[in-house]
């Protein structure tokens, strides 16, 4: 292609782009400052995920010698992480903020300060932290990942063991997460511009744009004065003077409105589709952002279970792994200590279902009565620490052994007890036994005589 033709094509493209920008300026939606948090669906998704993590109690558990799990309440980190990670934040606020940063920026960074009972966790602003991999050993004696925190004109360096790093599932290198707002920038910007268009229509009283035609030639200043006068009538700026719905048009001028109808442009459908795209990127179900058009769950419990399995399980597992690795020593991990979120708070059923489930567990040797009462926030009772259950249950190795048991005779204690309790039956059985003995004696006597004769 010749250079001259390329220049012409570039010029046409520039003119078309300029014309498109002029039209966007006319609609009032070009160069609108876009903040992702101002997009309603994006904000709703951040809210759902951050509150979901914040409402989960974090526990420090330990496997015991009986293959069971016990709460390690005596460990110094138990109270810190469960109740107050630092002096200024409760556990709920802390983990909600961490999850908010993780989703909005793609990464959340928590500084580990101190050890043991003196441990405190501090959230570092994600937009002020850089992640460096020092394979040339410029920052330390061994290759490691370092976190560079820049604040107040100063830079602070922390090693990988000093920072809890939580990231999104969207990664290219397995080290730094990519935020949803970066991956769906065009979609989120489109949603924000759609809301901006609605706001402008509210401001104009849903009066459509119009083309003003006039006869003659006017200078630029006169055109601006002419148009601003008509706009003041159209926007209702003369309401205080009693003029609201009338727009005076001079002789020889013509005002033609542009018919911009949201229904014809399928504005609602496009906006709904955009919302579903953003929610899908976060793993949020449509019903959680207010879209119940395709809700097919039989109960709220089934909805929460789907949300837990499809969305929260990955997030929770990442938190548990990072906390266990960086807050516990290898010896403590070897002894069975580990962090775990209690997800039963979001899978909690209605009271009737809880009672039926716990009753079945108690009758099946799974829970003791006091353990079941604890799950209902009730105090323990004396004698409630013993496993109960159905006495008809037997080990599988003994299945069918009942038919091989010998019948009880009259010499057993049970038979004696029965005899003592039913004297009439005992006399009848004695007579019958004597008659049987007589018959046997006669049969044996006859058999003896026949053998002698032969």
Secondary structure, DSSP 4 states (H G I P E B T S, - for coil): --HHHHHHHHHHHHHHHHHHHHHHHHHT-TT----GGGSHHHHHHHHHHHHHHHTSPEEEEEE-TTS-EEE-TTSHHHHHHHH-SBTTB-HHHHHHHHHHHHHHHSEEEEEEES-GGG-EEEEEPGGGEEEEEETT-SSSSS-EEEEEEEETTEEEEEEGGGEEEEE-S-BSSSSSB--HHHHTHHHHHHHHHHHHHHHHHHHTTTPPPEEEE-SS---HHHHHHHHHHHHHHHTTTTGGGT-SS-----TT-EEEE----TTTTTHHHHHHHHHHHHHHHHT--GGGGT--TT---SSHHHHHHHHIIIIIHHHHHHHHHHHHHHHS-HHHHHTTEEEEE-GGGTS---HHHHHHHHHHHHHBTSS-HHHHHHHTT----TTTTS--B-TT---GGGTTGGGGSPPP-TTSHHHHHHHHH-HHHHHHHHHHHHHHHHHHHHHHHHHHHHHHH-
